[in-house]
Amino acid sequence: MINIRLALNEKLRRYGGHIGFSIRPTERGKGYNKINLYLGLKVCARHGIGQVLLDADLDNPASWRTMEALGGKRVREYFEDQYDHCMVVDYEIDVRRALETHPEYEAFVLRETGEKTE
């Protein structure tokens, strides 16, 4: 599952960002979330979003490793005390660079779907 927010209000700029993603627990650890995020970045690119903001709980290394795998740079770490009351890490991803430097994800999508994604 992926949620893509094409515009950010003040709350989403501070907490949440452009993309939220999740993988079914029985399918975790198989690399699907990298594909999931890659496809989300393709949607962002089509909508002219060049830099995406994302966040994850600090105690969820699978999420922040997914962001780092696609070029995510950690920009902030803080205690979020309004919604989840936990340590959070914020990331930024350069959309164009992430898409250009990961042809293996595009190849996976083509192989699995049998058609070219846009």
PyRosetta script that sets phi, psi and omega in degrees:
from pyrosetta import init, pose_from_sequence

init()
pose = pose_from_sequence("MINIRLALNEKLRRYGGHIGFSIRPTERGKGYNKINLYLGLKVCARHGIGQVLLDADLDNPASWRTMEALGGKRVREYFEDQYDHCMVVDYEIDVRRALETHPEYEAFVLRETGEKTE")
pose.set_psi(1, 140.0)
pose.set_omega(1, 175.9)
pose.set_phi(2, -140.7)
pose.set_psi(2, 138.5)
pose.set_omega(2, 173.5)
pose.set_phi(3, -112.3)
pose.set_psi(3, 127.4)
pose.set_omega(3, 179.1)
pose.set_phi(4, -117.3)
pose.set_psi(4, 124.6)
pose.set_omega(4, 179.7)
pose.set_phi(5, -108.4)
pose.set_psi(5, 111.8)
pose.set_omega(5, -174.2)
pose.set_phi(6, -76.7)
pose.set_psi(6, -19.9)
pose.set_omega(6, 176.4)
pose.set_phi(7, -137.2)
pose.set_psi(7, 143.4)
pose.set_omega(7, -178.2)
pose.set_phi(8, -111.6)
pose.set_psi(8, 128.6)
pose.set_omega(8, 169.3)
pose.set_phi(9, -84.7)
pose.set_psi(9, -179.1)
pose.set_omega(9, -176.5)
pose.set_phi(10, -61.4)
pose.set_psi(10, -40.5)
pose.set_omega(10, 179.4)
pose.set_phi(11, -61.0)
pose.set_psi(11, -45.8)
pose.set_omega(11, -178.8)
pose.set_phi(12, -71.1)
pose.set_psi(12, -26.3)
pose.set_omega(12, 174.3)
pose.set_phi(13, -66.9)
pose.set_psi(13, -35.5)
pose.set_omega(13, -179.4)
pose.set_phi(14, -85.0)
pose.set_psi(14, -32.8)
pose.set_omega(14, -172.9)
pose.set_phi(15, -151.8)
pose.set_psi(15, 116.2)
pose.set_omega(15, 177.3)
pose.set_phi(16, 120.8)
pose.set_psi(16, -55.4)
pose.set_omega(16, 177.8)
pose.set_phi(17, 75.4)
pose.set_psi(17, -163.6)
pose.set_omega(17, -176.6)
pose.set_phi(18, -77.3)
pose.set_psi(18, -31.9)
pose.set_omega(18, -170.8)
pose.set_phi(19, -132.7)
pose.set_psi(19, 135.5)
pose.set_omega(19, 169.9)
pose.set_phi(20, -125.0)
pose.set_psi(20, 139.5)
pose.set_omega(20, -177.5)
pose.set_phi(21, -142.0)
pose.set_psi(21, 158.0)
pose.set_omega(21, 179.1)
pose.set_phi(22, -156.8)
pose.set_psi(22, 150.7)
pose.set_omega(22, 176.5)
pose.set_phi(23, -123.8)
pose.set_psi(23, 138.8)
pose.set_omega(23, 176.9)
pose.set_phi(24, -50.8)
pose.set_psi(24, 133.9)
pose.set_omega(24, -175.8)
pose.set_phi(25, -51.8)
pose.set_psi(25, -36.7)
pose.set_omega(25, -178.7)
pose.set_phi(26, -73.3)
pose.set_psi(26, -12.0)
pose.set_omega(26, -178.3)
pose.set_phi(27, -108.8)
pose.set_psi(27, 3.0)
pose.set_omega(27, -179.5)
pose.set_phi(28, -70.2)
pose.set_psi(28, 153.2)
pose.set_omega(28, 177.8)
pose.set_phi(29, 81.3)
pose.set_psi(29, 9.8)
pose.set_omega(29, -178.7)
pose.set_phi(30, -109.0)
pose.set_psi(30, 4.3)
pose.set_omega(30, 178.7)
pose.set_phi(31, 87.1)
pose.set_psi(31, 1.4)
pose.set_omega(31, -177.3)
pose.set_phi(32, -66.5)
pose.set_psi(32, -31.3)
pose.set_omega(32, -177.1)
pose.set_phi(33, -68.3)
pose.set_psi(33, -29.0)
pose.set_omega(33, 175.4)
pose.set_phi(34, -64.8)
pose.set_psi(34, -41.8)
pose.set_omega(34, 176.6)
pose.set_phi(35, -64.7)
pose.set_psi(35, -43.2)
pose.set_omega(35, 179.1)
pose.set_phi(36, -57.0)
pose.set_psi(36, -49.6)
pose.set_omega(36, 179.7)
pose.set_phi(37, -66.8)
pose.set_psi(37, -40.4)
pose.set_omega(37, 177.2)
pose.set_phi(38, -55.6)
pose.set_psi(38, -47.8)
pose.set_omega(38, 179.6)
pose.set_phi(39, -63.9)
pose.set_psi(39, -37.6)
pose.set_omega(39, 175.9)
pose.set_phi(40, -63.2)
pose.set_psi(40, -39.2)
pose.set_omega(40, 177.6)
pose.set_phi(41, -65.5)
pose.set_psi(41, -34.6)
pose.set_omega(41, 176.5)
pose.set_phi(42, -62.7)
pose.set_psi(42, -40.2)
pose.set_omega(42, 177.5)
pose.set_phi(43, -64.8)
pose.set_psi(43, -44.5)
pose.set_omega(43, 178.3)
pose.set_phi(44, -59.0)
pose.set_psi(44, -42.5)
pose.set_omega(44, 179.1)
pose.set_phi(45, -60.4)
pose.set_psi(45, -42.6)
pose.set_omega(45, 179.1)
pose.set_phi(46, -62.2)
pose.set_psi(46, -25.9)
pose.set_omega(46, -179.4)
pose.set_phi(47, -98.4)
pose.set_psi(47, 10.7)
pose.set_omega(47, 174.4)
pose.set_phi(48, 78.3)
pose.set_psi(48, 17.2)
pose.set_omega(48, 177.5)
pose.set_phi(49, -89.0)
pose.set_psi(49, 114.3)
pose.set_omega(49, -175.8)
pose.set_phi(50, -92.1)
pose.set_psi(50, -25.5)
pose.set_omega(50, -178.5)
pose.set_phi(51, -133.1)
pose.set_psi(51, 122.0)
pose.set_omega(51, 178.8)
pose.set_phi(52, -106.4)
pose.set_psi(52, 147.1)
pose.set_omega(52, 173.4)
pose.set_phi(53, -104.2)
pose.set_psi(53, 138.6)
pose.set_omega(53, 176.4)
pose.set_phi(54, -142.6)
pose.set_psi(54, 160.6)
pose.set_omega(54, 172.9)
pose.set_phi(55, -142.7)
pose.set_psi(55, 166.8)
pose.set_omega(55, 178.4)
pose.set_phi(56, -155.5)
pose.set_psi(56, 154.3)
pose.set_omega(56, 172.3)
pose.set_phi(57, -64.7)
pose.set_psi(57, 140.4)
pose.set_omega(57, 179.7)
pose.set_phi(58, -59.2)
pose.set_psi(58, -32.6)
pose.set_omega(58, -179.0)
pose.set_phi(59, -85.4)
pose.set_psi(59, 18.6)
pose.set_omega(59, 176.4)
pose.set_phi(60, -121.6)
pose.set_psi(60, 71.4)
pose.set_omega(60, -176.1)
pose.set_phi(61, -62.0)
pose.set_psi(61, -25.4)
pose.set_omega(61, 178.0)
pose.set_phi(62, -60.8)
pose.set_psi(62, -40.3)
pose.set_omega(62, 179.7)
pose.set_phi(63, -68.3)
pose.set_psi(63, -46.9)
pose.set_omega(63, -177.1)
pose.set_phi(64, -74.0)
pose.set_psi(64, -25.0)
pose.set_omega(64, 173.3)
pose.set_phi(65, -68.6)
pose.set_psi(65, -35.1)
pose.set_omega(65, 175.7)
pose.set_phi(66, -60.9)
pose.set_psi(66, -46.1)
pose.set_omega(66, 179.5)
pose.set_phi(67, -63.7)
pose.set_psi(67, -42.5)
pose.set_omega(67, 179.2)
pose.set_phi(68, -65.0)
pose.set_psi(68, -34.7)
pose.set_omega(68, 179.6)
pose.set_phi(69, -62.5)
pose.set_psi(69, -26.7)
pose.set_omega(69, 178.7)
pose.set_phi(70, -102.7)
pose.set_psi(70, 24.1)
pose.set_omega(70, 174.2)
pose.set_phi(71, 89.5)
pose.set_psi(71, 8.8)
pose.set_omega(71, -180.0)
pose.set_phi(72, -62.2)
pose.set_psi(72, 136.1)
pose.set_omega(72, 177.4)
pose.set_phi(73, -110.8)
pose.set_psi(73, 127.1)
pose.set_omega(73, 178.3)
pose.set_phi(74, -70.5)
pose.set_psi(74, 125.2)
pose.set_omega(74, -177.3)
pose.set_phi(75, -114.5)
pose.set_psi(75, -15.2)
pose.set_omega(75, -177.4)
pose.set_phi(76, -164.0)
pose.set_psi(76, 147.5)
pose.set_omega(76, 173.7)
pose.set_phi(77, -136.1)
pose.set_psi(77, 130.3)
pose.set_omega(77, -174.6)
pose.set_phi(78, -157.3)
pose.set_psi(78, 164.1)
pose.set_omega(78, 174.4)
pose.set_phi(79, -91.0)
pose.set_psi(79, 119.9)
pose.set_omega(79, -179.9)
pose.set_phi(80, -92.3)
pose.set_psi(80, 114.1)
pose.set_omega(80, -173.4)
pose.set_phi(81, -109.4)
pose.set_psi(81, 5.4)
pose.set_omega(81, -178.3)
pose.set_phi(82, -99.8)
pose.set_psi(82, -39.2)
pose.set_omega(82, -173.3)
pose.set_phi(83, -111.1)
pose.set_psi(83, -60.2)
pose.set_omega(83, -174.3)
pose.set_phi(84, -103.2)
pose.set_psi(84, -15.1)
pose.set_omega(84, 178.9)
pose.set_phi(85, 53.4)
pose.set_psi(85, 58.1)
pose.set_omega(85, -179.8)
pose.set_phi(86, -153.2)
pose.set_psi(86, 170.7)
pose.set_omega(86, 174.4)
pose.set_phi(87, -74.7)
pose.set_psi(87, 135.1)
pose.set_omega(87, -177.3)
pose.set_phi(88, -127.3)
pose.set_psi(88, 146.0)
pose.set_omega(88, 173.3)
pose.set_phi(89, -117.9)
pose.set_psi(89, 134.5)
pose.set_omega(89, 177.3)
pose.set_phi(90, -102.9)
pose.set_psi(90, 142.4)
pose.set_omega(90, 178.7)
pose.set_phi(91, -129.5)
pose.set_psi(91, 153.2)
pose.set_omega(91, 169.5)
pose.set_phi(92, -123.0)
pose.set_psi(92, 140.9)
pose.set_omega(92, 176.5)
pose.set_phi(93, -126.3)
pose.set_psi(93, 129.4)
pose.set_omega(93, 171.8)
pose.set_phi(94, -78.0)
pose.set_psi(94, 109.6)
pose.set_omega(94, -171.6)
pose.set_phi(95, -60.3)
pose.set_psi(95, -50.6)
pose.set_omega(95, -177.6)
pose.set_phi(96, -58.9)
pose.set_psi(96, -47.7)
pose.set_omega(96, -178.9)
pose.set_phi(97, -62.8)
pose.set_psi(97, -42.1)
pose.set_omega(97, -179.7)
pose.set_phi(98, -61.4)
pose.set_psi(98, -42.9)
pose.set_omega(98, -178.9)
pose.set_phi(99, -69.9)
pose.set_psi(99, -39.6)
pose.set_omega(99, -178.7)
pose.set_phi(100, -70.1)
pose.set_psi(100, -30.4)
pose.set_omega(100, -174.0)
pose.set_phi(101, -95.1)
pose.set_psi(101, 6.6)
pose.set_omega(101, -179.9)
pose.set_phi(102, -131.8)
pose.set_psi(102, 60.8)
pose.set_omega(102, 177.8)
pose.set_phi(103, -64.3)
pose.set_psi(103, -20.9)
pose.set_omega(103, 178.8)
pose.set_phi(104, -64.1)
pose.set_psi(104, -30.7)
pose.set_omega(104, 177.7)
pose.set_phi(105, -73.8)
pose.set_psi(105, -38.4)
pose.set_omega(105, 175.6)
pose.set_phi(106, -62.9)
pose.set_psi(106, -42.4)
pose.set_omega(106, 178.9)
pose.set_phi(107, -61.7)
pose.set_psi(107, -39.1)
pose.set_omega(107, 177.9)
pose.set_phi(108, -62.4)
pose.set_psi(108, -46.1)
pose.set_omega(108, -179.6)
pose.set_phi(109, -61.1)
pose.set_psi(109, -45.2)
pose.set_omega(109, 179.4)
pose.set_phi(110, -61.8)
pose.set_psi(110, -43.1)
pose.set_omega(110, -179.5)
pose.set_phi(111, -64.2)
pose.set_psi(111, -41.6)
pose.set_omega(111, -176.1)
pose.set_phi(112, -76.6)
pose.set_psi(112, -33.7)
pose.set_omega(112, -176.3)
pose.set_phi(113, -98.7)
pose.set_psi(113, -23.1)
pose.set_omega(113, -177.1)
pose.set_phi(114, 75.9)
pose.set_psi(114, 7.2)
pose.set_omega(114, 178.0)
pose.set_phi(115, -141.6)
pose.set_psi(115, 159.3)
pose.set_omega(115, -178.0)
pose.set_phi(116, -79.2)
pose.set_psi(116, 135.9)
pose.set_omega(116, 172.9)
pose.set_phi(117, -88.0)
pose.set_psi(117, 158.7)
pose.set_omega(117, 180.0)
pose.set_phi(118, -100.4)
pose.dump_pdb("model.pdb")
